[in-house]
Amino acid sequence: MADAYKTWQCRTCGYIYEEEKGAPDEGIAPGTRWADIADDWVCPMCGTAKADFDMIEL
């Protein structure tokens, strides 16, 4: 069984990235795992680095 999709939140502005939904407006397909997003990716809302996101449970 595959691992459940996870959700990540920007510490600065609260932007939510859900692996299941992806971020199509940012060129990230639905189902894209957090680990598969480039390390230099930044929050599309405020520019915070990927490293400054926390995994959360909704």
C-alpha positions in Angstrom: 0.0 0.0 0.0 1.3 3.4 -0.9 1.9 6.0 1.8 -0.9 8.5 2.3 -0.5 11.9 0.8 0.8 14.5 3.1 0.1 18.3 3.5 2.8 21.0 4.0 2.3 24.5 5.3 4.5 27.6 4.8 5.7 28.9 8.2 5.6 32.5 7.0 2.2 33.0 5.3 0.3 29.8 5.8 0.2 28.6 2.2 -0.9 25.0 2.0 0.7 22.4 -0.4 -1.3 19.2 -0.6 0.5 16.4 -2.3 -2.7 14.9 -3.6 -3.8 18.1 -5.3 -0.3 19.4 -6.3 0.0 23.0 -7.4 -1.0 23.0 -11.1 -0.7 26.8 -11.3 3.0 26.4 -10.3 3.6 23.5 -12.7 3.4 20.8 -10.0 1.1 17.9 -11.1 -1.4 16.4 -8.7 0.2 13.5 -6.8 3.6 15.1 -6.6 5.3 14.2 -3.4 7.0 16.9 -1.3 10.4 15.1 -1.7 10.0 15.3 -5.5 9.8 19.1 -5.5 13.1 20.8 -6.2 14.9 22.0 -3.1 15.1 25.5 -4.5 11.3 25.8 -4.9 9.8 28.7 -2.9 6.3 29.5 -1.7 4.3 31.0 -4.5 2.6 33.4 -2.1 5.5 34.8 -0.2 8.8 33.4 -1.5 9.7 31.4 1.6 12.1 28.5 1.0 10.9 24.9 0.8 12.9 24.2 3.9 10.7 26.5 5.9 7.5 24.4 5.4 6.2 22.1 8.1 4.2 18.9 7.5 0.7 19.3 9.0 -2.4 17.2 9.5 -5.7 18.7 8.6 
